[in-house]
Amino acid sequence: MTDFTIKTPAPKSTAKAGAKRAKAAVDKAVETVTEKAHVAAEFVGEKAEIGKTWTAEKAQVAHQQAEEHPIALAVGTFVAGLVFGFLLARNFDR
């Protein structure tokens, strides 16, 4: 069953006031989004610098460990490859 309603046009003064309120709301939304984007960009920049420092330190430690224990690295990599290969083969077998 379809519901038919008769819509009457809004008076011009109400339409203009609604348009002004809508424009003000859009301007406020744009201002808020711009502000949030700026804060997010600063946050990401700070975290990227921290991450870069942390990653460089961890990479240096891992490199030193690999130089000190090359057999352990080779065996560990081989075992990880076997496990990964087994999981892939099991999934492709279905």
C-alpha positions in Angstrom: 0.0 0.0 0.0 1.4 3.4 -0.9 1.1 6.4 1.3 0.4 9.6 -0.5 1.1 12.9 1.2 0.6 16.4 0.0 3.5 18.6 0.6 3.1 22.3 0.7 6.0 24.5 -0.3 7.6 26.3 2.7 7.3 30.1 2.9 10.2 32.0 1.4 11.3 33.4 4.7 11.6 29.9 6.2 13.5 28.6 3.2 16.0 31.4 3.5 16.4 30.9 7.2 16.9 27.2 6.6 19.5 27.9 3.9 21.4 30.2 6.2 21.4 27.7 9.0 22.5 25.0 6.6 25.3 27.2 5.3 26.4 27.9 8.9 26.4 24.2 9.7 28.4 23.4 6.7 30.9 26.2 7.5 31.2 24.9 11.0 31.7 21.3 9.8 34.4 22.4 7.4 36.2 24.3 10.2 36.0 21.2 12.5 37.3 18.8 9.8 40.1 21.1 9.0 41.1 21.4 12.6 40.9 17.7 13.2 43.0 17.0 10.1 45.7 19.4 11.2 45.8 17.7 14.7 45.9 14.3 13.1 48.7 15.3 10.7 50.8 16.6 13.7 50.2 13.4 15.6 51.2 11.2 12.7 54.3 13.2 12.2 55.3 12.8 15.8 54.6 9.0 15.8 56.5 8.5 12.6 59.6 10.0 14.1 59.3 7.8 17.2 58.7 4.8 15.0 61.6 5.5 12.8 63.9 5.8 15.8 62.5 2.6 17.5 62.8 0.6 14.2 66.4 1.7 13.6 67.4 0.7 17.1 65.6 -2.7 16.8 67.1 -3.3 13.3 70.6 -2.6 14.6 70.1 -5.0 17.5 68.8 -7.7 15.2 71.7 -7.2 12.8 74.2 -7.7 15.7 72.4 -10.8 16.9 72.5 -12.3 13.4 76.2 -11.6 13.1 76.8 -13.2 16.5 74.6 -16.3 15.9 74.4 -17.1 12.2 73.5 -20.7 12.6 70.6 -19.9 14.9 69.4 -17.4 12.4 69.6 -19.9 9.6 67.8 -22.7 11.6 65.1 -20.3 12.7 64.5 -19.0 9.2 64.3 -22.6 7.9 61.8 -23.6 10.6 59.7 -20.5 10.0 59.7 -21.4 6.2 58.7 -24.9 6.9 55.8 -23.8 9.1 54.7 -21.2 6.6 54.9 -23.6 3.7 52.9 -26.2 5.6 50.2 -23.8 6.4 50.0 -22.6 2.8 50.0 -26.2 1.5 47.2 -27.1 3.9 45.1 -24.2 2.8 45.6 -24.8 -0.9 44.7 -28.5 -0.4 41.1 -27.7 0.5 
